[in-house]
Amino acid sequence: MADFSSEQATQQIRALFPAFGEKSLNEMAFFENAGGSYMCSCSLELLENYLRKTRVQPYGAFAASIAGGKAMDRSFRRIAQALNIESDWIHFGPSTSMNTYVLSHAFAPLLRAGDAIIVTNQDHEANSGVWRRLAGQGVEIREWQADPESGHLDPNDLASLLDERTRLVAFPHVSNIVGEINPATGICRMIRAAGALSIVDGVSYCPHGLPDLGHINPDIYLFSAYKTFGPHIGVMAIRPSLAASLPNQGHYFNDHKPRYRLTPAGPDHAQIAAMAGIADYLERISDMLDQTGTGKSSRTGNDADNANDASNDDEHFRRAHDAIRTRETALMQPLLDWIGSRPEMRLIGPQTPSQRMPTLALDLKTPGPELARRLARHGIMAGGGHFYAHRLLERLGIDPEHGVLRLSFVHYTSHNDITRLINALNRELGA
Ligand SMILES: Cc1ncc(COP(=O)(O)O)c(C=O)c1O
């Protein structure tokens, strides 16, 4: 493929998302991807295959059960490969909110009165409230505060909060409102140098290309697969030595099984099996870039064994990541230009596409939810509200009930969608 930003590329990408074959969806332009993205066919096929052929208790003695267990194991391997870490880092829970909830309960008995935890007011509540609640047992909570105008989190402010009493720092790789890419590698390094542990919310980063965790080197990294083209699963990557040091949150007799200790809810087996589809999909993107991709990859599908998986290097995922970023950056520019020409609205976060993800929150006189409703009449699916970043909106001087209008897109969005959105906004707000 000559150009991953081209219309031809849009068609090839969309062919891998069954939602674009649905008339009711396809006649609208989708700008609420940060709430939940369309599922890629690779995941959908694995999900269906599991439900049709191996919907029995996995890891048993008979063929369907053995195949089901293998399909699940493949997902641990493939997601780890895509993140450039070993598969013993990976835990699959029901959601990121549930994963942080369980983690906070696991850390609680290890923390003493006088220990400190740093949280931000830029985060979604999922990576904030569960840590703040530990104040009830005498832990000091320090808030790393976002800039009240731009929403920016300054790493220099973190430096002044860190000391020898700091045990944990919870922060977002990208906020679901500000959209700015926080320099996670440097932040994790600072946290480690202070002797503390990093807990990074990657939910708003991962739909824009899975990150290289081998490079970022967090202690814990979380994301939600239902926003990353996969099933409703929360992914928790935890340094294996740290996971082993946390008290078991599952059944006592499973204490010796690392994957059972921090996911007491026992998430849906079929959805775990479907997780590998995200990695398969990203490899198809890499194939497309090679111009040799035929649209059918030998590595995808329902083969539970890893015999057909790519070599163990993660080069495909880094290439897919970079191509997605470049495509989304190009898509963002006209919309950011249009926003910049409208003095009546405040864009939260950077104006420069290279500094941010395409999750664009606008502070307007019209309440966010009302404008989202009006846009729906023009064929635009967008969202309005506080998006569980309640503390951030308060910090920005926006009444959370008034909310922001959030326009969020991913790499399957087209230039035509962006034009439709701008036309619809012009019609509602006056050109
Ligand atoms: C940035 C961010 N973090 C965490 C969450 C919570 O994820 P989940 O819905 O999987 O609990 C969300 C969900 O919207 C989010 O946007």
The ligand as a Tripos MOL2 file, in Angstrom:
@<TRIPOS>MOLECULE
LIG
   16    16     1     0     0
SMALL
NO_CHARGES

@<TRIPOS>ATOM
      1 C1         -8.9900    6.8830   30.6790 C.3       1 LIG1
      2 C2         -9.8940    5.8140   31.2410 C.ar      1 LIG1
      3 N1         -9.4680    5.0830   32.2620 N.ar      1 LIG1
      4 C3        -10.2150    4.1100   32.8040 C.ar      1 LIG1
      5 C4        -11.4690    3.8360   32.3180 C.ar      1 LIG1
      6 C5        -12.2700    2.7330   32.9340 C.3       1 LIG1
      7 O1        -12.2690    1.6310   32.0910 O.3       1 LIG1
      8 P1        -13.3390    0.4660   32.2530 P.3       1 LIG1
      9 O2        -14.5840    0.9270   31.5880 O.co2     1 LIG1
     10 O3        -12.7040   -0.7130   31.5700 O.co2     1 LIG1
     11 O4        -13.5220    0.2340   33.6960 O.co2     1 LIG1
     12 C6        -11.9710    4.5850   31.2420 C.ar      1 LIG1
     13 C7        -13.3200    4.3270   30.7210 C.2       1 LIG1
     14 O5        -13.9340    5.1500   30.0900 O.2       1 LIG1
     15 C8        -11.1510    5.6000   30.6930 C.ar      1 LIG1
     16 O6        -11.5770    6.3440   29.6590 O.3       1 LIG1
@<TRIPOS>BOND
     1     1     2 1
     2     2     3 ar
     3     2    15 ar
     4     3     4 ar
     5     4     5 ar
     6     5     6 1
     7     5    12 ar
     8     6     7 1
     9     7     8 1
    10     8     9 2
    11     8    10 1
    12     8    11 1
    13    12    13 1
    14    12    15 ar
    15    13    14 2
    16    15    16 1
@<TRIPOS>SUBSTRUCTURE
     1 LIG1         1 GROUP 0 **** ****
